[in-house]
């Protein structure tokens, strides 16, 4: 089975540019409702995944009443993600995807040029196999 079957394309996925500010990233993430969002560079390559926890640790590293001003002036690239979400190539085998899904809620997918093209969520993969098992039992 081709992993593209599970792909949520980039145009449907909340993601951040690595050159935005911390404040812009927080606002976009808050609007999306997600707790983790992929970060891409100007060329469209996957860089990392930033989480709510990363923003919490950022805010705790500053003992300041002026945190919003600091967030406005700090580039997102200054935040070092605490967890490493690895990307998978579009040519990866389903077996490899499943191994990654054990440790990640979603897996970023890149094309042959390492350009971010979307994500595959653990939920979508589990739903597929649940439906398949339910159909097989009937």
GIKAWO-V394020 format. One line per field, one symbol per residue. phi: phi as a letter, one per 20 degrees, with the letter a starting at -180 (. if undefined). burial: 1 if it has 24 or more other ideal C-beta (glycine too) atoms within 12 Angstrom, else 0. Layout:
BEGIN
phi = ???
burial = ???
END
This chain:
BEGIN
phi = .effgefefgfddfbcefefegffffffffffneebbfdcegenefdacdcgfffffgfffdebedffffffeefgffeegeddeeecfgefeggfffffffdcfbdfdcefemefdqcceggffffgffffffffff
burial = 001001110000111111011111110110000101111100000111111101100100000000000010010100101000111111010000100110011111110000011111110110000000000000
END
